[in-house]
């Protein structure tokens, strides 16, 4: 019988993943509060400014599969740490911006470093440490995304105190002097690195042969294949969400200020959006019991409704409508993201999962890159966010449609469907 009564290091790994992700997500998401400050001072259009995030996500798409391969062949910790370094150095560029291409270069670096140090590292790391409680671990870690947006409530005050250039310098210091050492010192790829097993607190009295094992190494089994129908259906169910997520991240604050909200109040709305994602992240482990696809579809329906509410909001409408749209959108995204990650791990865990996850995140970034620029372009074209935000509803619909097809495919393949 196994007795793992000591403190289990898996909780440390979960905390490290959470800390790295919440910090980097928060710092990258400052584009909303910085948006009008930078574009106003330097005379850029809304579409041109938003294009920085889109171009950055293209860089993220290119780096994601490479980071996944790197983490398979070397280590997740090394890939994660390298990403943090690139991210921090890119923030230093932000303090020296004098032209549009400098802003683009900064976001190329931010998103490239972000790719290696956040989602690419999160799913395989936690899937190694948590097997029976995978939905729980991914749900907890994904609360970092909403929590990060809550941290941005302080960004307007930071800019007011230091100016936007010195604010970027301060964020770079936090990244390189605090986040990087934490990652290097405390992160571990596998339970075996600390002499323990996956899910140890949940299986203390199980015999060793019945204890859950981390993802097998490439020496144990052939690599999983991603050239099949389930993988392409998964991409169809997951990638359109990236368009809506990235578009909201960049344009929620500008949309709110356009409707008469102050920048401080808009930042509170952004924080509320994040808090609702936290709440849904914590609820998302229900997919372990309710099923992945039903949980996913609930998020899609909420996403469609929220996009239409925000798209049709006009100055003078009751402010509660904007709050409702923001709350519902955050709840939708908070439910979809970790459930989608759990679906990916359910299907493709095994040797080479880093490569599979890297390709999935590449697709996520490619779809996401279209959201900020297209939404800004449509605003410049029509003078409002009506059409730009309405497109988000279509994206949520596509996610739900392909998720249903994916669920049917799994039933056909195995006879039953944990999805």
Secondary structure as UniProt FT lines:
FT   HELIX           10..28
FT   TURN            29..30
FT   HELIX           31..42
FT   HELIX           46..73
FT   HELIX           76..94
FT   TURN            95..96
FT   HELIX           100..117
FT   HELIX           119..129
FT   TURN            132..133
FT   HELIX           134..151
FT   HELIX           152..154
FT   HELIX           155..174
FT   HELIX           175..179
FT   HELIX           180..186
FT   HELIX           191..194
FT   TURN            198..199
FT   HELIX           200..202
FT   TURN            204..205
FT   HELIX           208..210
FT   TURN            218..220
FT   HELIX           229..258
FT   TURN            259..260
FT   HELIX           263..283
FT   HELIX           284..286
FT   HELIX           287..290
FT   HELIX           292..311
FT   TURN            315..316
FT   HELIX           319..348
FT   TURN            351..352
FT   HELIX           353..382
FT   HELIX           386..414
//
